[in-house]
Amino acid sequence: MPDTSFTADRLLLFGATGDLAQRMLLPSLCALNADQLLAPDLKIIGTARSKMGDDEFRALARDALTKHLSAERQGEIAAFLERLSYQSLDATTLEGYEELAGKVGDRSDGLAIFLSTAPSLFEATIKGLRHAGLTQGKVRIGLEKPLGTDLASSREINDAVAAAFPEERIYRIDHYLGKETVQNLLALRFANILFEPIWNARYIDHVQITVAETVGLEDRVAYYNDAGALRDMVQNHMLQLLALVAMEPPTSFDATAVRDEKVKVLRALRPVAEGEVVTGQYRAGAINGEAVPGYDEELGKESDTETFVALKAGVGNWRWNGVPFYLRTGKRLPERATQIVVQFRSIPFSIFAGRGARTQPNRLVIGIQPEENIQLSLMAKQPGLDREGIRLRSVPLDIAMPHAFSGTRRRIAYERLLLDLVEGDQTLFVRRDEVEAQWDWIDRIRAMWSDSGLRPRTYTAGSWGPSAAIALAERDGVSWHDE
């Protein structure tokens, strides 16, 4: 059950001067404050290595909020800044943690900590927090990804955190779970009688999950070249999406029930064979009509890091036996898009075939970004008279979320997650056994790559990846959904 016994009245942000804090965390907290979703007495303490005082931190926060908030929200900044204070800290040494504890002040009513730092600092930070008594009592901790680079390093990080915090007070963040349409996937499946009876291998032909980016390395050079697309995207975001699609109905919408069902899916993932995965690395090309360099040119050296992965996965259980899950992600692709495509099977018999009409299988497309929408394609008769027979056409039933809920502001995913961290709801956070099941599957894929000597194929920036990725699906009579 979620730990909702208290709402924290202190929020301690590590990495408070970093890019994530300025782009996402501070704007999210400012929006929550403007919507009166934060407790009136909640204090937000930022900490980082940079030397500055409260006023300097507020000035930095004001600049970040001015840059990243929309024009109509600029008037909300001043009230939010009153909640902020700052304490500089070198997280790698014990010196300074007691002073940080003094800055936090009375935490008897609860403290939430968010580590937006490099995972290499997690162990030292936890040690410092314990030294200063900042892990005892009503203290929760949120951890930003990546949580390791493989199963062994993930366990090392989790062991360090578990030495100071019980599992019910650990909040591992995958920001995709804070996205409205990802949560709407649960509502679509479990709040409607329409889909669940046909959400199985008897009626579903295959599932596609695509996370496409137009950007290259940007400011993530050091991290990305060590991680690659498989560990950066597939291990966390994409496997979480797969688990939400494939999970059994939980007994209730709470942290334990939902995460129990997700981990069953992750443990049921069958091994990926050598012919079921394609990797790629982009070379020079064009994005939106502008020339962009290749990966090696951006990096400044040659590298075997994959910037594209396409693979065919399967879930070994009664519901999904024989249904392929095609996963695809890459950088420098033609458009930025995250979507889930559920392709249903063809009808078993068409009464219209003798009248010259052709039917197409129904398809459910769940768009997550950049636009949040749900589209179901159905067959309908095309209006008009035709001596040759009846004409059928696939037409979409669209739920464009901004239109369906007009007047409702589109929230940053971190708004949901930060609020849940403060209030104590773990439902949209990742449990340790989930993380380890994900890494176990990813490690086996990487071991297979190593054993087979697999190297990334090149693809032109602005294309949909190596041609072998198209062949991967077409061997099964499947085409990637690129619309």
Summary of the structure (lengths in Angstrom):
residues: 483
radius of gyration: 24.1
end to end distance: 40.5
largest distance: 86.7
contacts: 1546
relative contact order: 0.14
helix: 40%
strand: 22%
